[in-house]
């Protein structure tokens, strides 16, 4: 399956997830639903998560960051989480699947990085969604370097015309 793409994670709706057969959203944190400097979720993020959860979508925040950074954010949203996910390894997604008892075909992995998020989802053999980063101006230099290295693959995803 081709990787889906949206300009923003906030364009993801319960209707779209339903059409894709998704019941579980494994969601990246940094620069997908929060800026790097944010400690707690914005009102927009809270509303987004509430809307999806109200529609029966189970959300697991999956981050390569440490528990001390991910846990307070996840608790503020009322979401399960997996920290130190070790993406692009699918190990974190396996942990998320165990936590939720998710069925493999009902999972969507969403994130802003081809190397970490999308590759991990592909290695896990689930649907993937690439979104544009919330704040690419203030990301760590390692992330910027990875984006440059994988820009060709990112362009290929953005060039795919996928009709929802």
Secondary structure, DSSP 4 states (H G I P E B T S, - for coil): -PPEEES-GGG--HHHHHHTT--EEEE--BTTTB-TT-SS--HHHHHHHHHHHHTT-EEEEE-SS-HHHHHHHHHHHT-EEE-S--TTSTHHHHHHHHHHT--GGGEEEEES-IIIIIHHHHHTT-EEEEE--S-GGGS-HHHHHHHHHTHHHHHHHHH-----
